[in-house]
Amino acid sequence: MTGIASSFAPALPEGAIPAATLVIMRPSAGGGPDEILMVKRSSNMAFAAGAVVFPGGRIDPDDFTVAQRHGFAEGDADGAARVAALRETLEETGLAVGWPSLSEHDSSDVRRALLGGELLSDILAARNDRVALDALVPFTRWCPNFKEARTFDTRFYAVSAPPHGHELTVEEAEHSHIFWASAKGTLAMADAGEISIIFPTRRNLERLSQANDFEEFSLHAGQFPVELVTPWIEERDGRPYLCIPDHLGYPVTREAFDRVRRG
């Protein structure tokens, strides 16, 4: 195996599926580090079956339409990803992030409409409403190119959780469980074998664990560029490791390949 320097600039793998994910942070009732909303994927999913992940999913064509109506240029991938992150979160968890004018009562109706196939652009137009795309803080973009899994080009955003009093529930076709926990708490559960997390989720939880709350993480995110992260295999001391660049704010940038869950 050939080692690759950390300054290596990866190309986007052919056929990568555009996606977005959202790290939603809220103050802990116990006064510790912020909690993060996590969902557990159903065991019958083709990608990351049974793994605990952040809410998110594929970018749909209509997400570009919504982004353009909110001032983004036609075809802007960042704008569409922001829309997808908010839309997928509402579909998957019932939490309306970045939609301050949407009441908790109405959010359940909008969720059912989206899951039933209605377009977000049509829903917003009918309500004469807008979403707050600028509330999202971009902090990374990952595109692992593992042969064992589908290839997703995923943009990551962080956001402060909106106030809500209703119980959050998973969309059962894709997920089986939902919970709030700090980044360190989720990593501890993974290390204890209580949950399973894939390589990108672990690295980003480690990065998130460096900050106590959303404001602190936002400041951290602003100190590093948002660059495409495509992990590579590098041999060190006769053992293969899966590696990522060392200049993007991650405290851990390699893991023994035989320990990695890739998808």
N, C-alpha and C positions, 0 to 999 in steps of 0.2 A: 504494500500500500504506500501511496505517495503522500507525504505531508503537504499541506497547503497553508500558506501564510495567512495570518488573520486579516491582512489588507485585501484579500481576494474579493473581487466584486462579482457576485454570482449573476448569471443570466436567469430570467424567468423561465422555468421549465415549460416546454411545449404542452399545451392542453391543460394548463393549470386552471382550476375553477375559481373565479373571483368570489371572495367571501368577506365577511366582516364579523367581528366579535366585540362584545362590550363588557368591560370590567366595571361593575356597579358597586360603589362603596358607600357605606353608611356608618355613622358612629356606633360604637359598641355600647350596649346598655351597662356593661360593667366598667366602662371607662378605659378599656385597653385599645389596641390598634383597631382601626376600622374593620368592619366585616365586609365580605365580598359575596355577592350572590353567585352560587354555583349550581349547576344542574348535572344530573347523572344520566347519561345516554342509555337508551334501552339496549338490552343484550342482543336484539335482532338487527341492529343497525349495521350497515356495511362498513362504516368508518367509525373508529373509536368506540366500538360496542362496549357498553358497561363502564366507560370511563367518565370521570367527573371533569367537566369543562366549564368555560364561561358561556353564557348565552350568545347565540349568533347563528349565522348560516349564510347561504348563498346570496349573492347580489342578483336581483331580478331586473329585467328591462325597465319595469315601471319605476324602480328606484332612481334611475337616471332622470325620468320625467319629473319626479318629485323634487330632486335636487336642482334641476334647471329652474323650476318654478320658485325655488328659494334663493336664486341668484347665482348658482354655480353655472359654469360654462357647459354647453352641450357636450355630453360624453365624459364629464369630469368624474374620474374614478373615485376620488376622495369623497366628493359630495354624495355619490351613489352609495358608497360604503357606509357613510354616516346614516343615511336613510335606512339601509338594510339592517344596521345594528339596532336601531330603534324599533323597526318593524318586527324583526325576528324576536327581539326581547319581549315585545307585547304578545306575539303569537305563542311563544314558548312558556312564558311565566305569568302573563296577565298584568305585568307591571308596565305602566305607560311612562316611559322615560323620555324626557325632552318634549313633553306635550302638556304644558302647564294648564292649558284651558280645558283639557279633557277630564271630566269628573270621574270618580271611581265607578259610579253607576254606569256611565256611558262607556267606560273602557272595556267592560265585559261585552257590550254589544259590538263595539268595534273589533274586539278580538275575534268574536264569532264570525263577523263579516269577513275579516281577513282570512281566517281558516277555511271559510266557505268559498274562497276564490275571488272575493271582491278586491279591486285595486285600491291601494292606499291613495293614489292620486285622485280617484273618484270620491273616496270617503272625505278627503280633505276639502275637495271642491264643493261637495254637498254641504259641508259644515261651514264653509267659508273660513277655514282654519289653517293654521301653520304649525310646524314643529320647530323646535329650537335646536337646529343642527350645530350651532356654534357652542352649545353646552358641552360637547364632546371634546376630550383632549386626546389627540393622536399620540401614540408613543412607540409603536413598532409595526412592522409588517413581516410576516413569516410565510415562507413557501417551502416547507420540507419536501424533498423529492425522494420519498421512500417507495421502493417497488412493492412493498407489502400493503400499501394504502393508497387511497385516492390522493391526488395532488391538489391542494387548495392554496390559493394566493390570498392570504387573510390579513386584512388591516385591523389593528387593535386600537381600541379607544377606551378611555376611562371617563367616568361620569359620577357625579354625586347622586345618590338615590333620592328620588322625590318622596315627599311625605305620602304615606298610604296606610289605610287601616284595614283593608281587606286581605284575606289570606291568599297567598300566591300559590298557584297550582301549575303543574307541568302539563304540557301538551302531550298526551299519552302515546301518540303515534311515534314520538321520537325519544321521549324521556320518561324516566321512572321515579325520579326523586328530585327534590329541590331543597336547598338549605343555605343559611348564611354562616360564614365562618371567616376568621382572619386568615390572611395568607399563610402565616406561620401555623395556624391551627389546621388548615387543609393539608399542608405539607406533613405535619405530624401524623395525621390520619393516614396519609399515603405510606409513610415510613413504617407505620404500625400494621400495614396490610389491611386496613379497614376500607380503603377505597383505592382505585387505580387511576393514575393520571399519565397522560402521554408526555413525551419529551417537551414539546412547546409549552404546554400548560405548566409543567414543573419549572422550567426556566423563568417563565413570566411570574409565577407565584414567588419565586426566590427574589426576583427584582422588586415586586410589589412589597415584599416583607421588609424592605429597607426603609419604608416610609410608614409613619404612624397613621396618617389620614389622607383624605383626598387632596387637600391643599398642599401637603408636603410632597405627595407623589406628583402632582401637577408641576411643581417647581423642579423636581428631579427630572421629569420627562422633558422639560424645556431645555435641559442641559445637554441633551444627546440628540443626534440626528435620527430621523426615521428612515432607516435603510432596509433594503430587502435582506432578510436573514434566511439563507438556505444552508442548513447544517451539512457538514462534510465529515468523512471518515479520515482520521489521521492516526498513524501508528506512533505510539510513544512508549519507550521502554519495552518494546516487543509486544505491546497490547493495543488493539484497535480502540479508538475513542471517537465518539460523535462530538464534533466541535462546532462552536459558533464564534463570531468575531468578539474580540475582547475590548472594543472601544464604544460599546453601545449601552453601557450601564448595567450589564448583567454581572452579578457577583460570582456566578458559576458558569464557566464557558466550555466545559467538556464533561462527558460522562462515559464510563466504560460501555462499549457498544453492546456487550452481552447483558447489560442491566437495563437497557433502554426499552421502553414501550413506545413503539413508533406509530401505531394506529390500531 
